[in-house]
Amino acid sequence: MIAVRLVIGARGDLVSAEAVGHAGRGPAGADIVCAAATVLLRTTLGILSKDAGVAVEANTAGRGTLSFRVATFQEAALPLLRYAGGFLLEGLGSLEREYPGAVDVQVERLPNERTRTVEE
């Protein structure tokens, strides 16, 4: 099973994402559920990493593990981070519903911004 943990800030912004494991729905390297989860997460990481207003720290240590967090961001990047959060919630949630037992998405919503660093 792919265990996914998403942390969403009080303003709906993506704070972090972590995925560990394999869906087990096909042979290694040919599992469509793993491929779909990987595309969603890597695309989000790639887009955030290319935005000058967002600093991302990532761990892509090996197959079956991917995590990243938004270390800092400029206020102007908040809409992008909100979109990224919604994108992952919808995409990974859809996989979880379509392939029960293969993907488990846990969402933590931060009650306030005390843990967030915002650059001016």
C-alpha positions in Angstrom: 0.0 0.0 0.0 1.1 3.6 -0.7 0.8 5.6 2.5 0.4 9.3 1.7 0.5 12.0 4.3 -0.4 15.6 3.2 -0.2 18.6 5.5 -2.3 21.6 4.5 -1.9 25.0 6.1 -4.7 27.1 7.6 -5.0 29.1 4.4 -5.4 25.9 2.2 -1.8 25.9 1.1 0.3 22.8 0.7 2.9 22.5 3.5 4.3 19.0 2.9 3.7 15.7 1.2 5.1 12.3 1.9 4.5 8.9 0.2 5.9 5.6 1.2 5.3 2.1 -0.2 4.0 0.4 -3.3 0.4 -0.2 -4.4 0.9 -3.9 -5.2 -1.5 -3.8 -8.1 1.0 -4.9 -10.7 4.6 -5.9 -11.3 7.4 -3.6 -10.1 7.8 -0.9 -12.7 4.5 -1.6 -14.3 2.0 -0.8 -11.5 -0.5 1.9 -12.8 -1.5 3.0 -9.3 2.1 3.6 -8.3 2.7 5.4 -11.6 -0.3 7.6 -11.1 0.7 8.6 -7.5 4.3 9.2 -8.6 3.2 11.5 -11.5 0.9 13.5 -9.2 3.6 14.0 -6.6 6.6 14.5 -8.9 4.7 17.0 -11.0 3.7 19.0 -7.9 7.3 18.9 -6.7 8.6 20.0 -10.1 6.2 22.9 -10.4 6.9 24.2 -6.9 10.7 23.8 -7.3 10.7 26.0 -10.4 8.7 28.8 -8.8 11.1 31.6 -7.6 8.8 32.4 -4.7 8.9 28.9 -3.2 11.8 27.1 -1.5 11.2 23.3 -1.4 13.2 20.7 0.5 12.8 17.2 -1.0 13.8 13.6 -0.3 13.7 11.3 -3.3 16.0 8.7 -1.7 14.7 5.8 -3.7 11.9 3.9 -5.3 8.8 3.8 -3.1 9.7 6.9 -1.1 9.1 10.6 -2.0 8.7 13.5 0.4 8.9 17.2 0.2 8.0 20.3 2.2 7.7 23.9 1.5 10.5 25.5 3.6 9.6 29.1 2.8 7.5 31.0 0.4 6.7 34.5 -0.7 3.2 35.7 -0.1 2.7 36.0 -3.9 3.1 32.2 -4.2 0.2 31.5 -1.9 -2.3 30.9 -4.7 0.1 28.3 -6.3 0.5 26.5 -3.0 -3.3 26.5 -2.5 -3.7 25.0 -6.0 -1.0 22.4 -5.3 -2.8 21.3 -2.1 -6.1 21.0 -3.9 -4.5 19.2 -6.9 -2.9 16.5 -4.6 -6.1 16.2 -2.4 -8.2 15.6 -5.5 -5.8 13.4 -7.5 -4.6 11.2 -4.6 -8.1 11.1 -3.1 -9.4 9.8 -6.5 -6.8 7.1 -6.5 -7.7 6.1 -3.0 -11.4 5.8 -3.9 -10.8 3.9 -7.1 -8.2 1.5 -5.7 -9.1 0.9 -2.1 -6.4 -0.9 -0.2 -3.7 0.3 -2.6 -3.6 4.0 -1.5 -4.2 5.5 1.9 -4.3 9.3 2.1 -4.0 11.0 5.5 -4.5 14.7 5.7 -3.4 17.0 8.5 -4.8 20.5 8.5 -2.8 23.0 10.5 -5.0 25.2 12.7 -2.9 28.3 12.4 0.2 29.6 10.7 2.6 29.5 13.7 4.7 26.8 12.1 5.0 28.5 8.7 7.7 30.8 7.6 6.7 33.4 5.1 9.3 35.6 3.4 8.3 39.2 2.5 
